[in-house]
């Protein structure tokens, strides 16, 4: 008999999980604390555009919905760097034909909700998870009018980084491990509107970055010709969100620091003061599962910072792995959940570390000539020996067959080798010599 399943949270991961389970014949009900975003206007300034890449795509293809999602996705084939001196540089991602996709979080979530309902899931809105009774297998939800008690045979907490389901699980578990780590940087959404007739005012098929050492601005394209910009910036210090406290200071700072972006941002000052400043948190916890009927999934289990563009992709991969395990263990949920946790916990910890490391690369190193030379050497070596060297970014973004935990180990080993290569005297002149290639091959062995 297929189980009555409750999913707490109708975000990206909860909606996708419901599609996987509904297609298997499970009776799925999703409870979401917010209003239905398809009927209500989403608050401005709350969404970093998402970078959908191969891990997420693989999950969407498995449930047969990627063709629908493509309609709201814009391919980005590389990074378009805007340097402080006004020069620009283009850095392709991976090999020819490899790209990531810019998607609006809101539009993607709406589409996934529609597809969830189409596949048989029911979604209930304005329902806040109040408590879970593990013995009776009931979840208590509260809305404006009443308290509702829902019985479940299988339940998932997919209600994000500040998960109520996780909190209930945590408070009623005597050995629950929990760690949250905030970086000293926040983010604020800004906007570059479309030009006349919906024209893109910058290169459309790229992720734009203004790296400035300790902070950065990025911009991702939208279907309507606009770009969603995100400023990643210190909370305190100079400059910081705290120090830019007047419109004049904001205008002056941006004109000096992001000179080529300012003419494209007519609502800069209003956006800066009207849109919220949000924090960036990494969440690690354990265990994710309880008995054979409850699991945390997505950000509720492993929230990460957005600098590798893998938060959503990692959550979608959770769903795909879980689906494989349902087949492997013939719907024995005790075995399914234990192996799900054993497989995904090390991978979630690894991508959390990789994401934090990538922040330094994006804001600081992408404009550094020595770093760019290092990447050029790695790319050339990888093209010649694709079986021996896959660049770290490609392992994470374009290689779903490589686990995040293995990508972390591989990239650490490769980085150590490259540090030795970059220390060679006159490397900028000899990087194409056979001696460098031989050195890398020897180090790999």
Secondary structure, 3 states (H helix, E strand, C coil): CCCEEEEECCCHHHHHHHHHHHHCCCEEEEECCCCCCCCCCCCCCCCCCEEECHHHHHHHHHCCCHHHHHCCEEEECEEEEECCCCCEEEEECCCCCCCEEEECHHHHHHHHHHHHHHCCCEEECCCEEEEEECCCCEEEEECCCCEEEEECCEEEECCCCCCHHHHHHHHCCCCCEEEEEEEEEEEEEEEECCCHHHCCCCCCCCEEEEECCCCEEEEEECCCCCEEEEEEEECCCCCCCCCCCCHHHHHHHHHHHCHHHHCCCCCHHHHHHHCCEEEEEEEEEECCEECCCEEECCHHHHCCCCCCCCHHHHHHHHHHHHHHHHHHCCCCHHHHHHHHHHHHHHHHHHHHHHHHHHHHHHHCHHHCHHHHHHHHHHHHHHHHCCCCCCCHHHHHHCCCCCCHHHHHHHHHHHHHHHHHHHCCCCHHHHCCCHHHHHHHHHHHC
